[in-house]
């Protein structure tokens, strides 16, 4: 009996010794711990968002990780204790026993680090999970949650399932598909002729922003790996900056074309639902579920104005064409207009579609706001009467995305709808001039 027992003992030791920090331990810390121990929210003055910071003691002064001695390691002690008041994560269920054991075994066997750059963000060292493949044919139409026209105006990029689909803007014919993208695509920005920014993720699990060359999809790199979905994104009109925000309440701004992070702030207490750059590229406006909207200096991330006159979640945002004012739409159907100081314009409260979500806003011309609504309508707004001026379109499902295409013949309005259709409309025409289902196979 001694030999089998010895064999089992050696096997167990070997398995524990082979624990990979990047593939096994880091994902547990990302899922369970980093949210409360990161930049801007380091409880107990302890951070876990990089290896270098993970190894530094917080307010307790006790070493978080003592190689070979898990019982003396504060990190292990706090996830293993039975004392609910001390146990981490706070105000949450204890970690599963197998995850607690994994951390213990990793420390007990030397806390080995299979990572060369200890200063790198923890999310950056976790291997990219294998992406699921997009279906060859969609079993049913997928809601359109993001769209963008390329700089030439001849290709429309649309959200898909683990992919971005590219369509001919004149005919609505499928041109190509870019796979290996986030599960849900929630924002798109064409930042150059050969650079498409793709944002999205998995709700409550992950957020991503990728930069990809549509002509050569293998040429791609990830700019963001966050703890929750990226919901909004905008590129500056001058092509120098890309900003994104989402369910982690963070706004990140990147320099283009390098993709280098310029600044990062947490301007809201809840999800960032909408984002826009001013036409002069000097400011970013954000709309949040915390019922506020903000104006941010694009150069340094400084908040220069806060608008607080919405009574519910703010869903959409746009600058006026002169960059001086901002309009925001909320979940109860109100559109508000406010100036550079965050002051609401007198008699500016508009409710063009009743109590239905204002999912997207923009400007048809220099003075006419346009709103895409949860009841399926796209309406122009008369700011003097504070009501809908014209119903540009009316469909049977939510209009999630609104684009404008300026042509020699006027302005085309491109709407992406929850029923999966993309519709191209012209003011004054009751029927779309082009419509197609943006789901391959339909």
C-alpha positions in Angstrom: 0.0 0.0 0.0 2.9 2.4 0.5 3.8 2.6 -3.2 0.3 3.7 -4.4 0.0 6.2 -1.5 3.4 7.6 -2.4 2.4 7.8 -6.1 -0.8 9.7 -5.3 1.1 12.1 -3.0 3.7 12.8 -5.6 1.0 13.3 -8.3 -0.9 15.8 -6.1 2.3 17.7 -5.4 3.2 17.8 -9.1 -0.3 19.1 -10.0 0.0 21.8 -7.3 3.5 22.8 -8.4 2.3 23.2 -12.0 -0.2 25.9 -11.1 0.0 28.8 -13.6 -0.5 32.2 -12.1 -1.5 33.8 -15.4 -3.9 31.1 -16.5 -5.4 29.9 -13.2 -4.8 32.3 -10.3 -5.0 35.7 -12.1 -8.5 35.0 -13.5 -9.8 34.3 -10.0 -8.4 37.6 -8.7 -9.8 39.5 -11.7 -13.3 38.1 -11.2 -13.5 38.3 -7.5 -11.1 40.9 -6.1 -9.8 43.6 -8.5 -13.1 45.5 -8.6 -12.5 46.7 -5.0 -8.7 46.8 -5.2 -7.9 48.9 -8.3 -6.9 52.4 -9.2 -9.4 54.9 -7.8 -11.0 52.3 -5.5 -8.2 50.7 -3.5 -9.9 49.5 -0.3 -7.5 49.2 2.6 -5.0 50.9 0.4 -4.4 47.6 -1.3 -4.4 47.1 -5.1 -4.5 43.9 -7.1 -4.6 45.3 -10.6 -0.9 44.4 -11.3 1.5 41.8 -9.9 3.8 44.5 -8.6 1.0 46.1 -6.6 -0.4 42.7 -5.5 2.8 42.0 -3.7 2.8 45.3 -1.8 1.1 45.4 1.7 -1.9 47.6 2.2 -3.0 49.4 5.4 -2.5 46.2 7.5 1.2 46.2 6.8 1.1 42.4 6.4 2.7 40.8 3.4 -0.1 39.8 0.9 2.0 36.8 -0.4 4.7 35.0 1.5 6.0 32.3 -0.9 5.7 28.8 0.7 3.7 30.0 3.6 0.0 30.6 2.8 -1.1 30.9 6.4 1.2 34.0 6.8 -0.1 35.5 3.5 -2.7 38.2 4.0 -4.2 37.6 0.6 -5.0 33.9 1.4 -6.0 34.6 5.0 -8.7 37.1 4.0 -10.3 34.8 1.4 -10.1 31.7 3.6 -11.3 33.0 7.0 -14.6 31.9 8.3 -15.1 35.3 10.0 -17.7 37.0 7.8 -16.7 40.5 8.9 -13.1 39.9 7.7 -13.6 37.7 4.8 -13.1 38.9 1.2 -14.8 39.7 -1.0 -16.8 42.0 1.2 -20.6 41.8 1.1 -20.5 38.8 -1.2 -20.5 35.0 -1.1 -17.3 33.3 -0.1 -15.1 32.2 -2.9 -15.7 28.6 -4.0 -13.6 26.1 -2.0 -11.7 25.0 -5.1 -10.7 28.6 -5.8 -9.5 29.1 -2.2 -7.5 25.9 -2.4 -6.0 27.0 -5.7 -4.7 30.2 -4.2 -3.4 28.3 -1.2 -1.6 25.7 -3.3 -0.1 28.4 -5.5 1.4 30.2 -2.5 2.4 26.9 -0.8 4.4 25.9 -3.8 6.4 29.1 -4.0 3.9 31.6 -5.5 5.7 31.2 -8.9 5.0 33.9 -11.5 4.9 32.9 -15.1 5.0 36.5 -16.2 7.9 38.7 -17.3 6.4 42.2 -16.8 5.2 42.5 -13.2 4.0 46.1 -13.9 1.6 45.0 -16.6 -2.1 45.2 -15.7 -3.4 41.9 -14.5 -6.0 41.8 -17.3 -3.2 42.1 -19.8 -1.3 39.0 -18.6 -4.3 36.6 -18.7 -4.3 34.7 -21.9 -7.1 35.7 -24.3 -9.8 33.1 -24.1 -10.6 31.3 -27.4 -13.4 33.2 -29.1 -16.6 31.4 -30.2 -17.2 31.4 -33.9 -20.0 33.5 -35.4 -22.7 31.4 -37.1 -22.4 31.0 -40.9 -26.2 31.7 -41.0 -28.0 33.4 -38.2 -30.9 31.4 -36.9 -32.8 34.6 -36.3 -32.2 38.3 -36.9 -29.9 39.9 -34.3 -30.7 43.4 -33.0 -28.5 46.1 -34.4 -26.7 47.7 -31.5 -23.8 49.5 -33.2 -23.1 50.9 -36.7 -20.6 53.2 -38.3 -19.8 54.3 -41.9 -16.2 54.2 -43.2 -14.6 57.6 -44.1 -15.3 57.0 -47.8 -19.0 56.5 -47.0 -19.3 53.3 -49.1 -19.1 50.6 -46.3 -21.3 50.3 -43.3 -19.9 48.3 -40.3 -22.6 46.6 -38.1 -22.7 44.7 -34.9 -22.8 40.9 -35.0 -22.5 37.9 -32.7 -18.7 37.5 -32.1 -18.2 39.5 -35.3 -18.5 42.7 -37.2 -20.3 42.6 -40.5 -19.4 44.9 -43.4 -22.1 45.9 -45.9 -22.1 47.9 -49.1 -23.8 51.2 -48.2 -25.4 51.6 -51.6 -26.9 48.2 -52.1 -27.1 46.6 -48.7 -25.1 43.6 -49.9 -22.7 41.8 -47.5 -19.1 42.5 -48.3 -17.1 40.7 -45.6 -17.1 39.6 -42.0 -14.5 40.2 -39.2 -14.7 37.3 -36.6 -13.0 36.8 -33.3 -14.6 40.0 -31.9 -16.4 40.4 -28.5 -19.6 38.4 -28.0 -21.7 41.6 -28.0 -20.7 44.5 -30.2 -22.0 47.7 -28.5 -20.0 50.5 -30.2 -18.0 51.0 -33.3 -15.8 53.9 -34.6 -13.9 54.1 -37.9 -10.8 56.0 -36.9 -9.0 55.8 -40.2 -9.5 54.3 -43.6 -7.7 51.1 -42.4 -8.6 51.2 -38.7 -11.9 50.2 -37.1 -12.4 50.4 -33.4 -14.7 47.7 -32.0 -16.1 47.8 -28.4 -18.4 45.5 -26.4 -18.0 42.4 -24.2 -20.1 40.1 -22.0 -22.4 41.8 -19.4 -21.0 41.5 -15.9 -17.9 39.6 -17.1 -15.7 41.5 -19.5 -15.3 44.5 -21.7 -13.1 44.9 -24.7 -11.9 47.4 -27.3 -10.1 46.2 -30.4 -8.4 48.0 -33.2 -8.6 46.0 -36.4 -7.8 46.5 -40.1 -11.0 45.6 -42.0 -9.0 44.7 -45.1 -6.6 42.5 -43.2 -8.6 41.3 -40.1 -5.6 39.4 -38.7 -4.0 42.8 -38.1 -5.6 43.6 -34.8 -4.8 44.6 -31.2 -6.7 44.9 -28.0 -6.7 48.4 -26.4 -9.0 47.6 -23.4 -9.7 44.6 -21.3 -12.0 45.6 -18.5 -14.3 44.0 -15.9 -17.6 44.9 -17.6 -19.0 45.8 -21.0 -17.8 48.8 -22.9 -21.1 50.5 -23.9 -20.1 53.7 -25.7 -17.2 54.9 -27.8 -16.4 58.0 -30.0 -13.5 59.1 -32.1 -12.6 62.8 -32.4 -13.4 64.4 -35.7 -9.7 65.4 -36.1 -8.7 61.7 -35.9 -6.4 62.1 -33.0 -8.3 60.6 -30.1 -10.6 57.7 -29.3 -12.6 57.6 -26.1 -14.7 54.8 -24.6 -16.8 54.2 -21.5 -19.2 51.6 -20.1 -20.4 49.5 -17.2 -17.2 49.9 -15.1 -18.0 53.7 -14.9 -14.6 54.5 -16.4 -13.8 56.7 -19.3 -10.6 55.9 -21.2 -9.0 58.2 -23.8 -6.4 56.9 -26.3 -4.1 58.7 -28.7 -4.3 57.8 -32.3 -2.8 56.2 -34.3 -0.6 54.8 -31.6 -3.4 53.5 -29.3 -1.5 54.8 -26.2 -3.7 55.5 -23.2 -3.7 59.2 -22.7 -5.8 59.4 -19.5 -8.4 57.4 -17.6 -11.0 58.7 -15.1 -14.2 57.6 -13.3 -16.5 60.5 -13.9 -19.8 58.8 -13.0 -21.2 56.6 -10.2 -23.0 54.3 -12.7 -22.9 53.0 -16.2 -21.8 55.3 -19.0 -24.6 54.8 -21.6 -23.6 57.4 -24.3 -20.6 59.4 -25.5 -19.9 62.0 -28.1 -17.0 64.2 -29.2 -17.5 67.9 -29.9 -17.2 68.8 -33.6 -14.1 70.9 -32.7 -12.5 67.8 -31.0 -11.9 69.7 -27.8 -14.4 68.0 -25.5 -16.1 64.7 -24.7 -19.7 64.5 -23.4 -20.9 61.5 -21.5 -24.4 60.3 -20.5 -24.8 58.1 -17.5 -27.3 55.8 -15.7 -26.5 57.9 -12.6 -28.9 60.6 -14.0 -26.1 63.0 -14.9 -24.2 64.1 -18.0 -20.7 65.6 -18.1 -18.5 67.6 -20.3 -14.8 66.6 -20.2 -11.7 68.3 -21.5 -10.4 65.8 -24.1 -6.8 67.0 -23.6 -6.5 66.0 -19.9 -9.7 64.3 -18.7 -10.7 67.2 -16.5 -14.5 67.4 -15.9 -15.4 71.0 -16.9 -19.2 70.8 -16.5 -21.9 68.6 -15.0 -25.6 68.6 -15.9 -27.9 67.3 -13.2 -31.4 68.2 -14.4 -32.5 64.7 -15.6 -34.6 62.7 -13.2 -33.7 59.3 -14.6 -31.0 57.4 -16.5 -29.4 59.4 -19.3 -29.2 57.3 -22.4 -27.8 59.5 -25.3 -25.8 62.6 -25.9 -24.7 64.8 -28.8 -23.0 68.2 -29.2 -24.6 71.0 -31.2 -22.8 71.6 -34.5 -21.0 74.7 -33.1 -19.6 72.6 -30.1 -21.0 75.2 -27.6 -24.0 73.2 -26.2 -25.0 69.6 -25.5 -28.3 67.8 -25.9 -29.0 64.7 -23.8 -31.9 62.2 -23.9 -33.1 60.1 -21.0 -35.0 56.8 -20.4 -38.3 58.6 -19.8 -38.3 60.4 -23.1 -37.0 63.8 -22.2 -34.4 65.7 -24.2 -32.5 68.5 -22.4 -30.2 71.1 -23.8 -27.4 72.6 -21.7 -24.4 74.9 -22.1 -20.7 74.7 -21.5 -21.2 75.4 -17.8 -23.7 72.6 -17.3 -26.6 75.0 -17.1 -29.9 73.9 -18.7 -31.3 76.2 -21.3 -34.6 77.9 -20.4 -37.7 76.0 -21.6 -35.4 73.4 -23.1 -37.2 70.3 -21.8 -38.5 68.3 -24.8 -40.5 65.1 -24.9 -41.0 64.5 -28.6 -42.2 60.9 -28.4 -43.9 60.6 -25.0 -42.5 58.5 -22.3 -40.3 56.3 -24.4 -36.5 56.0 -24.3 -34.4 58.5 -26.2 -31.8 56.0 -27.5 -29.8 58.3 -29.8 -29.7 62.0 -30.6 -28.0 64.1 -33.3 -28.5 67.1 -35.5 -30.1 67.0 -38.9 -28.7 70.5 -39.6 -27.3 73.3 -37.6 -30.5 73.9 -35.6 -32.6 70.8 -35.8 -32.1 68.0 -33.3 -33.1 64.5 -34.3 -34.0 61.7 -31.8 -34.3 57.9 -32.2 -36.9 56.5 -29.8 -37.8 53.3 -28.1 -41.2 53.3 -29.7 -39.6 52.9 -33.2 -39.8 56.5 -34.3 -37.1 58.8 -35.6 -38.3 62.4 -35.2 -37.0 65.9 -35.7 -37.5 68.3 -32.9 -38.8 71.8 -32.9 -36.9 73.6 -30.1 -39.4 76.5 -30.0 -42.6 74.5 -29.4 -40.7 71.7 -27.6 -42.4 69.0 -29.6 -41.8 66.7 -32.5 -41.6 68.7 -35.8 -41.6 65.7 -38.2 -41.7 62.0 -38.0 -38.9 61.0 -40.2 -39.7 57.3 -39.9 -41.8 55.0 -37.7 -41.0 51.3 -37.3 -42.4 48.5 -35.1 -39.3 48.2 -32.9 -36.7 50.2 -31.0 -34.3 52.4 -33.0 -31.0 51.7 -31.3 -28.5 53.5 -33.5 -28.7 56.7 -35.6 -26.2 57.8 -38.3 -26.1 60.7 -40.7 -24.6 60.6 -44.2 -24.1 64.0 -45.9 -24.4 63.6 -49.7 -24.7 66.0 -52.7 -28.4 65.3 -52.6 -28.9 66.1 -48.9 -28.7 64.2 -45.7 -29.4 60.5 -45.4 -30.5 59.1 -42.0 -29.3 55.5 -41.3 -31.1 53.7 -38.5 -30.2 50.4 -36.9 -33.2 48.7 -35.3 -33.9 46.1 -32.7 -35.6 43.9 -35.3 -32.2 43.5 -37.0 -32.9 45.8 -39.9 -30.8 48.7 -41.2 -32.9 51.4 -42.9 -31.7 54.3 -45.0 -34.2 57.2 -45.1 -34.3 60.6 -46.7 -36.3 63.5 -45.3 -39.6 64.0 -47.1 -39.8 60.4 -48.2 -42.2 58.1 -46.3 -40.4 54.8 -47.2 -36.8 54.0 -46.8 -34.7 54.3 -49.9 -32.8 51.2 -48.8 -33.3 48.5 -46.1 -31.7 45.2 -45.3 -31.4 42.6 -42.5 -27.9 43.0 -41.1 -27.7 39.3 -40.1 -25.9 37.0 -42.6 -28.3 34.4 -44.0 -31.4 36.7 -43.8 
